[in-house]
Amino acid sequence: MNTSRELLRDYSDEALMLLVRDGDHKAFEELLRRYEKQLLSFFYRLTSDYDGAKDLVMDVFLKLYQAAARYEPRAKFSTYIYQIARNLSINEFNKRQFRKTSSLDEMDEEDGIEIAGNEPNAMEIMERQEKQQMVQMALNSLNEEQRTILILTEYQGLPIDRVAQIMGCSVGTIKSRMFRARQRIKEWMVEHGL
Amino acid sequence: MDCRIVQKRLGDYRMGILSEPEHALVDQHLANCADCRAALRDEESVSSFLRQTEDLAPPETSVASELMQKLKQKDRETRHGTGRDSLFIRVAVIVLVVVLFALAGVLIMRYSRDNKAYYPTYGPVGFTWVGDSDEDEGELWKSLPGMPSEGRSVHNIQIPVKQPDPDAPESNGRVIHTFELETDGDPADGPPVRDKEGK
């Protein structure tokens, strides 16, 4: 059974996932549409690898689909999907070291991904790409946990208690790791004259 | 509130998640402390730096179509059992059957061998000792596993030996000697006494 696309826009994430559990492919596509971009952003900031990030997004949704039959709405859906994403990122981190570029020269042209917006000036485009790369390098100076926590709070805008659920630790631990992560970013900025 | 406590709370203060009384205390401290105001500016500079990253442009081809194709493929494989999982199960079943057969064969062979091992020691009726000469009797007799000490029990046993004695009766190219041993006491203590002549 497939509910119409317009109707699905009004459904909550949890309700959509229950429809997926009952075999509704359109509901699954709607969830994909809602979370694809933010998961891509999450994985890209984590891995500095755009193609790798796309593969990881697909893996998240594949896992979601395979686990649909067992789904129970015990927590918010965003917590659930980020837990899947987090577990995959740990596996990926263990399989291959995330790139830790130490200078701008080491980042090649492929890392200059497309930035949304209308940019008439090539110079401005280059400047913005350079800023993007600087931030990515600063993030790469953190360990995997610190990086994940900072990305979830600063970029994905998740509250601390949700991040604690995703990471599987206490709110106090998240706050303390976040504090150290931000201190490390500050040190990196000073080292690079920012 | 001292500076160490305030600076630990600056992250929560920035995010607006302190309780009202705590927020007011931090506000009051910041109004009077230049060091903590500088620490707050540092916090804010980190946030501004991190927020420089633009939103990533969405991919040219969304992962959706690629993903839906992969899912359809997986559904097909599950239905027709051509997936890696069903192949693995079939191979595992075949290996298990082969292992069970091999194990059964080993057990059968071992059981048969064990039964044969008893023959030289306590054979059925009519066994005779086969050896090179009479002089060998004592040594060979002592070397037989499980045999009692001299003079206690009597058995007729037959053990094939390679070198034939032309003076002795032959059986399939082997010399046959017959020995009779006497049993003391209750026959239940050992095998029964058999005939002198053996086959």
Interface residues (C-beta under 8 A of the other chain):
Chain A: H25 E29 L32 R33 E36 K37 L40 S41 Y44 R45 K54 V57 M58 F61 L62 Y65 I113 E114 I115 A116 G117 R128 K131 Q132 M134 V135 Q136 A138 L150 E154 Y155 P159 I160 K175 M178 F179 R182 I185 K186 M189 L194
Chain B: K8 G11 D12 M15 I17 D42 E43 S45 V46 S47 F49 L50 R51 Q52 T53 E54 D55 L56 A57 P58 P59 S62 V63 A64 E66 L67 M68 K70 L71 K74
